[in-house]
Amino acid sequence: MIDPHADLDPATLAVSLGRPPRRAGAPLNVPVELSSTFLGSATSGPGPVYGRTDNANWQALEHVIGTLEGAPNGCTVFGSGMAAVAAVLDLLDHGGLLVVPATAYNTTLELAGALRDRGRLRLAVADPADPAAVEQALEPGAMLWIESPSNPLLEVLDVPRLVGSARAAGAVSVVDNTFNTPLLATPLADGADVVVHSATKYLSGHSDLLLGAVVTGDAETHRRLVTTRRLTGGVPGPFEAWLALRGMRTLDVRLRRSVDTARLLAQRLTEHPRVDRVRYPGGGAVVSVEVAGGAAAADAVVDALRLWTPATSLGGVESLAERRRRHGNEPATVPESLIRLSVGVEHAGDLWRDLDQALRVTPGRGPIR
Ligand SMILES: *Cc1c(COP(=O)(O)O)cnc(C)c1O
């Protein structure tokens, strides 16, 4: 059979996959399958059995995310990004070594630390910007955790080199691809073993649900993840899966718009007299700014915003701003004055004017134009 989706662009795949078979009278979208159990008997043949094991909305979403990441049959969705992270960490043998950067997502670090404190795993915190230090820390059977760009410092890592080092050392490599989405990076193609997503962010894109996903090209690893989900029950609701797939239909247009605006804002912020430093890796839709005047000034800027929403999270159509160190578990490597901006899809000029007026509340070094 000819694969109708061969050679299609990811933007097209995100729209066209995960739909019911094309026949007269079929719905265009997979209906929300709200059922905890499914009819079956000894004679009725294979089919879904129970809602912790099977759901049509998960399957549709998994097919789309898996295809975009390069493993159409290798995606497992979870009830949140952290449920996905926890399932991946559980792939490590008891007492195994996790090599994680100090710049990893703060709750991933917190979970890894809690698992270490209980003796579940050993932890090596390495500087991923120094691949030699990472290579030094690796051992056979270890798991290397990679996030690029990092959150919220937005440092970009040499992912192909790091996953290559992991492979050479007999270790498994995991990339948290939340910030990039498969439209900006496909770590499996770079040689990574496992990709993790908080689909709460760009993939679903509307700040209205939590959902996680894990993708792997290795059938045995996939089977273990599916089993973990069934045994531990960290499943997404069918409606959340339906909403996430609906969000993914517009991933390409949302992301392109946000990236274009982020690039423009990063450029203008660099020239702003009240800004000490702009962190922007040149792609993506998150920009971090360090404002003049420290924590108090940064808090004042966030409070003065009218259009940007003061809230944590990222990846939604709504632009969000947050001083990250307001969180007790944010590492001290993050400057007190750093505000993380998640650029949404509002008009760029409106977003800029609001930022500019808010920045004027800070004590600057030079006169405001
Ligand atoms: C938000 C986030 C997570 C956790 O996902 P939840 O859906 O909030 O549980 C993990 N990694 C990264 C990079 C994130 O931004």
The ligand as an SDF file (V2000), in Angstrom:
LIG
                    3D

 15 15  0  0  0  0  0  0  0  0999 V2000
    6.8170   21.9860   32.2850 C   0  0  0  0  0  0  0  0  0  0  0  0
    7.9870   21.1340   32.0170 C   0  0  0  0  0  0  0  0  0  0  0  0
    8.0610   19.8270   32.5100 C   0  0  0  0  0  0  0  0  0  0  0  0
    6.9880   19.2280   33.3970 C   0  0  0  0  0  0  0  0  0  0  0  0
    5.7740   19.0960   32.7200 O   0  0  0  0  0  0  0  0  0  0  0  0
    4.3220   19.1780   33.4160 P   0  0  0  0  0  0  0  0  0  0  0  0
    3.4150   18.9640   32.2770 O   0  0  0  0  0  0  0  0  0  0  0  0
    4.2210   20.5340   34.0530 O   0  0  0  0  0  0  0  0  0  0  0  0
    4.2600   18.0970   34.4410 O   0  0  0  0  0  0  0  0  0  0  0  0
    9.1780   19.0660   32.1780 C   0  0  0  0  0  0  0  0  0  0  0  0
   10.1770   19.5790   31.4240 N   0  0  0  0  0  0  0  0  0  0  0  0
   10.1400   20.8340   30.9470 C   0  0  0  0  0  0  0  0  0  0  0  0
   11.2650   21.3450   30.1290 C   0  0  0  0  0  0  0  0  0  0  0  0
    9.0390   21.6580   31.2330 C   0  0  0  0  0  0  0  0  0  0  0  0
    9.0240   22.9100   30.7640 O   0  0  0  0  0  0  0  0  0  0  0  0
  1  2  1  0
  2  3  1  0
  2 14  2  0
  3  4  1  0
  3 10  2  0
  4  5  1  0
  5  6  1  0
  6  7  2  0
  6  8  1  0
  6  9  1  0
 10 11  1  0
 11 12  2  0
 12 13  1  0
 12 14  1  0
 14 15  1  0
M  END
$$$$
